[in-house]
């Protein structure tokens, strides 16, 4: 048996800024009519299971979900109704379902956002009258907003997973939290509801606006951090990085939280190092999506993003075949807990790679890394693919200095790259350092993309974030030949 993940370094860090009363209120209020605790205890009990047992748990959940989809979801009934494996699965017992589940799953075409929008009514389960459910939606960082349906059971499991992830980062109910986040509603001028304010009060949480990260605003953020002295800081990956760089350049010191949670964006190694150095606290990365919930998170071992048995994560090549561990490909996610609208092999829009081994602390599968959006994979003139991680590393090495405020690498054509830069005054593009650094970066890009590639630098006043507040470091407007 494996040691439980409850013994992580979280237990060794100080419980900074904990209000036991608010923690009790938070847990009690969530417990009234919403029994998430049994799910949390069930999930926690799986931590000590061996990888073979975890696979059996996933296969059981998957088999039940597939049978439900075949019987109650018109879209999948139409797609799988006459499939021999689907018929065998539907009539099989519990053991047979576990054996057939993955065989059937990999034969189902991946589900993308356009199909979800087009087939919304056909993807609804026809037993919603017997479920507690709601319609949710996302603006979509890919520019493809979607609506979807989630049921109460999924919500309970999602909260249980988030509570477990919090524990891995040393967060306990009632601990002071500071959230460097953004709200599309607030950006549109809407005021926060009383219910939301009460929720944040019980959670002992305050917010810093990540949509308005001007120099004066970040100075106010630093002052609020020092006044509130949170035990935990959570934020968008790029917002945390931008804030850390500003603090370092400005010589401003902030009180170190016990831990930091990075989410809603790719946490690149160079950015992690800067955040940890400036804030003096360990960073725990988290991977989630509105459509499928809390997918994975780092535990104290920091071996990658650990995937609970509530999701099946696949990595596929451009031709649809499975990518072996360590090889980067497109991420597909199957949420095993939402029967109101099953999303099977959902194209989350990201690329990444699975680790060759399960977690040493839980035995659960591990995402070795998430490298970014599918649209951030660059295409060479010869058809070869280049991960955006290469450009993040190149730009990080060459451009990370006091003279660059923002940067973005855009592939306009197979042989043309544009690098957008926001400079820190008094630097101008005529300065010797600008010429030297951009020359180094252009040469490095050509070594990666081909010597025939043209690299253009544009100096701009600002590079705005996406509508959801996240920041895009790399973007390709070239379609892969396989795509």
C-alpha positions as CSV (number, residue, x, y, z in Angstrom):
1,X,0.0,0.0,0.0
2,X,1.2,3.5,-0.7
3,X,1.5,6.3,1.8
4,X,-1.5,8.7,1.7
5,X,-1.0,12.0,0.1
6,X,-2.3,13.7,3.2
7,X,1.2,13.6,4.6
8,X,2.7,16.0,2.1
9,X,4.8,19.0,3.0
10,X,1.6,20.9,3.4
11,X,1.5,19.5,6.9
12,X,4.9,20.9,7.6
13,X,4.2,24.5,6.5
14,X,2.7,27.0,9.0
15,X,-1.1,27.5,8.9
16,X,-0.7,31.1,8.2
17,X,-3.7,33.4,8.6
18,X,-6.2,30.6,9.5
19,X,-9.6,31.5,10.8
20,X,-11.0,28.3,12.3
21,X,-14.5,29.8,12.6
22,X,-14.7,30.7,8.9
23,X,-13.3,27.3,8.0
24,X,-16.0,25.7,10.0
25,X,-18.7,27.9,8.5
26,X,-17.4,27.2,5.0
27,X,-17.4,23.4,5.4
28,X,-20.8,23.4,7.2
29,X,-22.5,25.6,4.7
30,X,-21.3,23.5,1.9
31,X,-22.4,20.4,3.7
32,X,-26.0,21.4,4.1
33,X,-27.9,19.5,1.4
34,X,-24.7,19.0,-0.5
35,X,-22.9,15.9,0.7
36,X,-19.5,16.4,-0.9
37,X,-17.7,14.9,2.1
38,X,-18.4,11.2,1.2
39,X,-17.0,11.8,-2.2
40,X,-13.9,13.5,-0.7
41,X,-13.4,10.6,1.6
42,X,-13.8,8.1,-1.3
43,X,-11.3,10.0,-3.4
44,X,-8.9,10.2,-0.5
45,X,-9.1,6.4,0.0
46,X,-8.1,5.9,-3.6
47,X,-4.8,7.7,-2.9
48,X,-3.3,4.6,-1.3
49,X,-4.4,2.2,-4.2
50,X,-1.9,0.6,-6.6
51,X,-1.9,1.7,-10.3
52,X,-3.7,-1.6,-11.3
53,X,-6.5,-0.9,-8.8
54,X,-6.8,2.7,-10.1
55,X,-7.2,1.4,-13.6
56,X,-10.0,-0.9,-12.5
57,X,-11.8,2.0,-10.8
58,X,-11.5,4.1,-13.9
59,X,-12.7,1.2,-16.1
60,X,-15.7,0.7,-13.9
61,X,-16.7,4.4,-14.0
62,X,-16.0,4.5,-17.8
63,X,-18.1,1.4,-18.4
64,X,-21.1,2.8,-16.5
65,X,-20.8,6.1,-18.3
66,X,-20.6,4.5,-21.7
67,X,-23.7,2.4,-21.1
68,X,-25.5,5.4,-19.9
69,X,-24.5,7.4,-23.0
70,X,-25.6,4.5,-25.3
71,X,-29.0,4.3,-23.6
72,X,-29.8,7.9,-22.8
73,X,-27.8,10.3,-25.0
74,X,-29.2,10.5,-28.6
75,X,-25.9,11.6,-30.1
76,X,-24.0,8.6,-28.8
77,X,-26.9,6.3,-29.4
78,X,-26.8,7.3,-33.0
79,X,-23.0,7.0,-33.1
80,X,-22.7,3.7,-31.3
81,X,-26.1,1.9,-31.4
82,X,-25.0,-0.6,-34.1
83,X,-21.4,-1.0,-33.0
84,X,-20.7,-4.6,-32.0
85,X,-18.5,-3.6,-29.0
86,X,-21.2,-1.2,-27.8
87,X,-23.8,-3.9,-28.0
88,X,-21.6,-6.3,-26.1
89,X,-20.8,-3.6,-23.5
90,X,-24.5,-2.8,-22.9
91,X,-25.4,-6.4,-22.2
92,X,-22.3,-7.3,-20.2
93,X,-22.0,-7.5,-16.4
94,X,-19.7,-5.4,-14.3
95,X,-16.5,-7.4,-15.2
96,X,-17.3,-7.4,-18.9
97,X,-17.9,-3.7,-18.9
98,X,-14.5,-3.0,-17.3
99,X,-12.9,-5.2,-20.0
100,X,-14.7,-3.6,-22.9
101,X,-14.8,0.0,-21.8
102,X,-11.5,1.3,-23.2
103,X,-11.8,-0.8,-26.3
104,X,-15.0,1.1,-27.2
105,X,-13.8,4.5,-26.0
106,X,-10.8,4.7,-28.4
107,X,-13.2,4.0,-31.3
108,X,-15.3,7.1,-30.6
109,X,-14.4,10.2,-32.6
110,X,-13.1,13.0,-30.4
111,X,-15.7,15.6,-29.5
112,X,-14.8,19.2,-30.3
113,X,-16.4,22.5,-29.5
114,X,-18.1,23.1,-32.9
115,X,-19.8,19.7,-32.5
116,X,-20.8,20.4,-28.9
117,X,-22.5,23.7,-30.0
118,X,-24.1,22.0,-33.0
119,X,-25.3,18.9,-31.3
120,X,-26.1,20.4,-27.9
121,X,-29.7,19.1,-27.8
122,X,-28.6,15.6,-29.0
123,X,-25.8,15.4,-26.3
124,X,-28.3,16.1,-23.5
125,X,-29.2,13.0,-21.5
126,X,-32.9,12.1,-21.9
127,X,-33.2,11.5,-18.1
128,X,-32.6,15.0,-17.0
129,X,-36.1,15.1,-15.4
130,X,-34.7,12.7,-12.8
131,X,-31.5,14.7,-12.1
132,X,-30.5,17.9,-10.5
133,X,-28.7,19.8,-13.2
134,X,-27.8,23.2,-14.6
135,X,-26.5,24.8,-17.8
136,X,-23.0,26.2,-17.6
137,X,-20.8,27.8,-20.2
138,X,-17.4,29.2,-21.0
139,X,-16.2,32.1,-23.2
140,X,-13.4,29.8,-24.4
141,X,-9.8,31.0,-24.7
142,X,-9.8,29.6,-28.2
143,X,-12.5,32.0,-29.3
144,X,-15.1,29.3,-29.4
145,X,-17.7,29.8,-26.6
146,X,-19.8,26.8,-25.6
147,X,-22.6,25.8,-23.4
148,X,-22.9,22.5,-21.6
149,X,-24.9,20.7,-18.9
150,X,-23.5,19.5,-15.6
151,X,-25.3,17.5,-12.9
152,X,-25.2,17.7,-9.1
153,X,-23.1,14.5,-8.8
154,X,-20.4,16.0,-11.0
155,X,-20.4,19.2,-8.9
156,X,-19.9,17.2,-5.7
157,X,-17.0,15.2,-7.2
158,X,-15.5,18.4,-8.6
159,X,-15.5,20.1,-5.2
160,X,-14.0,17.0,-3.6
161,X,-11.1,17.0,-6.1
162,X,-10.5,20.7,-5.6
163,X,-10.5,20.2,-1.8
164,X,-8.0,17.4,-2.2
165,X,-5.8,19.6,-4.5
166,X,-6.0,22.4,-1.9
167,X,-4.7,20.0,0.7
168,X,-1.8,19.0,-1.4
169,X,-0.8,22.7,-1.5
170,X,-1.1,23.0,2.3
171,X,-4.4,24.9,2.2
172,X,-6.9,24.2,5.0
173,X,-10.4,25.6,5.4
174,X,-10.3,29.1,6.9
175,X,-6.8,29.9,5.7
176,X,-6.5,33.4,4.4
177,X,-6.4,33.3,0.6
178,X,-5.6,36.0,-2.0
179,X,-6.8,35.4,-5.5
180,X,-5.1,37.2,-8.5
181,X,-7.9,36.6,-10.9
182,X,-10.2,38.2,-13.4
183,X,-14.0,38.3,-13.9
184,X,-15.5,38.9,-17.3
185,X,-18.6,40.2,-15.5
186,X,-16.6,42.8,-13.6
187,X,-14.8,43.7,-16.7
188,X,-18.2,44.4,-18.3
189,X,-19.1,46.7,-15.4
190,X,-21.3,44.2,-13.4
191,X,-21.0,44.3,-9.6
192,X,-20.3,41.3,-7.5
193,X,-23.5,39.7,-6.0
194,X,-24.1,39.6,-2.3
195,X,-24.1,35.8,-2.5
196,X,-20.7,35.8,-4.0
197,X,-19.4,38.2,-1.4
198,X,-20.7,36.0,1.4
199,X,-19.1,33.0,-0.2
200,X,-15.7,34.7,-0.3
201,X,-16.2,35.9,3.3
202,X,-16.8,32.3,4.5
203,X,-13.8,31.2,2.4
204,X,-11.7,33.9,4.0
205,X,-10.6,35.1,0.6
206,X,-9.9,38.4,-1.1
207,X,-9.2,39.3,-4.7
208,X,-6.7,41.2,-6.8
209,X,-7.8,42.2,-10.3
210,X,-5.6,40.5,-12.9
211,X,-7.4,42.3,-15.8
212,X,-5.9,45.6,-14.9
213,X,-2.2,45.0,-14.3
214,X,-0.8,48.5,-14.7
215,X,2.3,49.6,-12.7
216,X,0.2,51.6,-10.3
217,X,-2.3,48.8,-9.9
218,X,0.4,46.3,-9.1
219,X,1.8,48.6,-6.5
220,X,-1.6,48.6,-4.9
221,X,-1.7,44.8,-5.2
222,X,1.6,44.5,-3.3
223,X,0.3,46.8,-0.6
224,X,-2.9,44.7,-0.2
225,X,-0.9,41.5,0.0
226,X,1.3,42.9,2.8
227,X,-1.8,44.1,4.6
228,X,-3.8,40.9,4.3
229,X,-0.8,38.5,4.8
230,X,-2.5,35.5,3.1
231,X,-1.4,32.0,3.8
232,X,-2.2,31.0,0.1
233,X,-2.0,32.9,-3.2
234,X,-3.8,31.6,-6.3
235,X,-3.7,33.2,-9.7
236,X,-3.5,32.9,-13.5
237,X,-0.1,31.5,-14.4
238,X,0.8,34.5,-16.6
239,X,-0.6,37.0,-14.1
240,X,1.5,35.6,-11.3
241,X,4.6,35.8,-13.6
242,X,3.9,39.4,-14.6
243,X,3.3,40.4,-11.0
244,X,6.5,38.7,-9.9
245,X,8.6,40.3,-12.6
246,X,7.1,43.7,-11.7
247,X,7.9,43.2,-8.0
248,X,11.5,42.2,-8.8
249,X,12.1,45.1,-11.1
250,X,10.6,47.6,-8.7
251,X,12.4,46.3,-5.7
252,X,9.1,45.8,-3.8
253,X,9.0,43.1,-1.1
254,X,5.8,41.2,-0.2
255,X,5.0,38.8,2.7
256,X,5.7,35.2,1.6
257,X,2.6,33.0,1.6
258,X,2.9,29.4,2.6
259,X,2.1,28.3,-0.9
260,X,1.0,29.5,-4.4
261,X,-1.4,27.9,-6.8
262,X,-1.0,28.5,-10.5
263,X,-3.9,27.8,-12.8
264,X,-5.7,28.9,-16.0
265,X,-2.7,28.9,-18.2
266,X,0.6,27.1,-18.9
267,X,3.2,27.4,-16.1
268,X,6.5,27.4,-17.9
269,X,9.6,26.4,-16.0
270,X,11.3,29.8,-16.3
271,X,8.1,31.5,-15.0
272,X,7.9,29.1,-12.1
273,X,11.4,29.9,-11.0
274,X,10.8,33.7,-11.1
275,X,7.5,33.3,-9.1
276,X,9.1,31.1,-6.4
277,X,12.1,33.4,-6.1
278,X,10.1,36.6,-5.7
279,X,7.4,35.3,-3.5
280,X,9.6,32.9,-1.5
281,X,7.0,30.1,-1.6
282,X,6.5,26.8,-3.5
283,X,4.2,26.9,-6.6
284,X,1.6,24.1,-7.1
285,X,0.3,24.0,-10.7
286,X,-3.3,23.0,-11.4
287,X,-5.0,22.0,-14.6
288,X,-8.8,22.4,-15.0
289,X,-11.4,23.3,-17.6
290,X,-14.9,24.6,-17.1
291,X,-16.4,21.9,-19.3
292,X,-14.8,18.9,-17.4
293,X,-13.8,20.3,-14.0
294,X,-10.6,19.8,-12.0
295,X,-8.4,17.6,-14.2
296,X,-5.1,17.4,-12.4
297,X,-2.8,19.1,-10.0
298,X,0.7,18.9,-8.6
299,X,1.3,17.3,-5.2
300,X,4.3,17.9,-2.9
301,X,6.6,15.7,-5.1
302,X,6.2,18.1,-8.0
303,X,6.6,15.2,-10.5
304,X,4.0,16.6,-12.9
305,X,0.2,17.1,-12.8
306,X,-1.4,14.1,-11.0
307,X,-4.7,13.0,-12.6
308,X,-7.4,11.6,-10.2
309,X,-9.4,8.6,-11.3
310,X,-12.3,10.9,-12.1
311,X,-10.9,11.7,-15.5
312,X,-9.3,9.7,-18.4
313,X,-6.7,11.7,-20.2
314,X,-5.4,10.6,-23.6
315,X,-2.6,12.1,-25.7
316,X,-3.0,11.6,-29.4
317,X,-0.8,12.3,-32.5
318,X,-2.1,14.4,-35.4
319,X,-3.3,11.2,-37.2
320,X,-5.4,10.3,-34.1
321,X,-3.1,7.4,-32.9
322,X,-2.1,7.3,-29.2
323,X,1.1,9.1,-28.4
324,X,3.5,7.1,-26.1
325,X,4.5,8.5,-22.7
326,X,6.8,11.5,-23.1
327,X,5.7,12.3,-26.6
328,X,3.8,15.5,-27.0
329,X,0.4,15.5,-28.6
330,X,-3.2,16.8,-28.3
331,X,-4.9,16.2,-25.0
332,X,-8.3,14.5,-24.9
333,X,-10.3,14.4,-21.6
334,X,-13.2,12.1,-20.7
335,X,-14.9,13.3,-17.5
336,X,-16.3,10.2,-15.8
337,X,-18.6,11.9,-13.3
338,X,-21.1,13.9,-15.5
339,X,-24.0,11.8,-16.8
340,X,-26.2,14.8,-17.6
341,X,-24.1,15.5,-20.7
342,X,-21.2,13.0,-21.2
343,X,-18.2,14.6,-23.0
344,X,-16.3,11.6,-24.3
345,X,-12.8,12.2,-25.6
346,X,-13.3,16.0,-25.4
347,X,-10.8,18.1,-27.3
348,X,-9.8,20.4,-24.5
349,X,-7.7,22.5,-27.0
350,X,-4.3,21.9,-25.3
351,X,-1.2,19.9,-26.0
352,X,0.9,18.0,-23.6
353,X,2.6,14.6,-22.7
354,X,2.0,11.8,-20.2
355,X,4.7,10.8,-17.8
356,X,6.1,7.3,-18.3
357,X,5.3,6.3,-14.7
358,X,2.4,6.9,-12.3
359,X,2.8,9.2,-9.3
360,X,5.1,7.9,-6.6
361,X,2.8,9.2,-3.9
362,X,-0.6,8.1,-5.2
363,X,-0.2,5.6,-8.1
364,X,-2.4,7.9,-10.2
365,X,-1.5,8.8,-13.8
366,X,0.6,11.9,-14.3
367,X,0.6,14.5,-17.0
368,X,4.3,15.2,-17.5
369,X,3.5,18.7,-18.8
370,X,0.9,20.8,-20.5
371,X,2.6,22.9,-23.2
372,X,-0.2,25.1,-24.3
373,X,-3.0,25.5,-26.8
374,X,-3.2,23.4,-30.0
375,X,-3.1,26.8,-31.9
376,X,0.2,27.5,-30.3
377,X,2.0,24.6,-32.1
378,X,4.1,26.1,-34.9
379,X,4.5,24.5,-38.4
380,X,7.8,24.5,-40.2
381,X,7.9,25.0,-44.0
382,X,8.8,21.3,-44.3
383,X,5.6,20.2,-42.4
384,X,7.4,19.5,-39.1
385,X,5.8,20.7,-35.8
386,X,7.5,22.8,-33.2
387,X,6.0,23.1,-29.7
388,X,5.4,26.6,-28.4
389,X,7.5,25.5,-25.4
390,X,10.5,26.0,-27.6
391,X,9.7,29.6,-28.2
392,X,8.8,30.2,-24.5
393,X,12.3,28.9,-23.6
394,X,14.1,30.9,-26.4
395,X,12.3,34.1,-25.5
396,X,12.7,33.5,-21.8
397,X,16.5,33.1,-22.2
398,X,17.0,36.0,-24.6
399,X,14.3,38.5,-23.6
400,X,13.9,38.1,-19.8
401,X,15.4,41.4,-18.7
402,X,14.4,44.8,-17.3
403,X,13.9,46.2,-20.8
404,X,10.9,44.0,-21.8
405,X,7.5,44.3,-20.3
406,X,5.5,42.0,-22.6
407,X,6.3,39.8,-25.6
408,X,4.4,37.5,-28.0
409,X,5.6,35.3,-30.8
410,X,3.2,34.9,-33.7
411,X,3.5,32.6,-36.8
412,X,1.9,34.5,-39.7
413,X,3.0,32.1,-42.4
414,X,5.2,28.9,-42.5
415,X,8.2,31.1,-43.2
416,X,7.3,34.2,-41.3
417,X,7.5,34.9,-37.6
418,X,6.5,38.1,-35.9
419,X,7.7,39.0,-32.4
420,X,5.6,41.7,-30.7
421,X,7.4,43.6,-27.9
422,X,6.3,46.1,-25.3
423,X,9.5,47.9,-24.1
424,X,10.2,49.5,-20.7
425,X,11.1,53.1,-21.0
426,X,13.6,54.6,-21.7
427,X,14.6,51.8,-24.0
428,X,13.9,52.3,-27.8
429,X,14.3,50.0,-30.7
430,X,17.4,52.0,-31.8
431,X,19.2,51.1,-28.6
432,X,22.3,48.8,-28.9
433,X,20.8,46.3,-26.4
434,X,17.6,46.0,-28.4
435,X,19.5,45.4,-31.6
436,X,21.8,42.8,-29.9
437,X,19.0,40.9,-28.1
438,X,16.6,40.8,-31.0
439,X,19.4,39.6,-33.3
440,X,20.1,36.8,-31.0
441,X,16.5,35.8,-30.8
442,X,16.0,36.0,-34.6
443,X,19.0,33.7,-35.1
444,X,17.7,31.2,-32.5
445,X,14.2,31.2,-34.2
446,X,15.7,30.5,-37.6
447,X,17.7,27.6,-36.2
448,X,14.4,26.1,-35.0
449,X,12.1,27.0,-37.9
450,X,14.6,26.9,-40.8
451,X,17.1,29.4,-42.1
452,X,14.7,30.6,-44.7
453,X,12.3,31.9,-42.0
454,X,11.9,35.7,-41.8
455,X,11.7,37.1,-38.3
456,X,10.1,40.6,-37.8
457,X,10.0,42.6,-34.6
458,X,7.2,45.0,-33.8
459,X,7.4,47.4,-30.9
460,X,3.9,48.2,-29.5
461,X,2.3,50.2,-26.7
462,X,0.5,47.2,-25.3
463,X,-0.3,43.6,-25.9
464,X,-3.7,43.0,-24.4
465,X,-4.8,39.7,-22.8
466,X,-7.5,37.5,-24.2
467,X,-11.1,38.3,-23.3
468,X,-11.0,35.8,-20.5
469,X,-8.0,37.6,-18.9
470,X,-5.4,35.0,-19.8
471,X,-2.3,35.9,-21.8
472,X,-1.2,34.3,-25.1
473,X,2.6,34.1,-25.4
474,X,2.6,32.2,-28.7
475,X,0.1,31.9,-31.5
476,X,0.2,30.2,-34.9
477,X,-2.1,31.1,-37.8
478,X,-0.8,28.2,-39.8
479,X,-2.7,24.9,-40.0
480,X,-0.8,21.7,-39.6
481,X,-0.9,19.5,-42.8
482,X,-2.3,16.7,-40.6
483,X,-5.0,19.0,-39.1
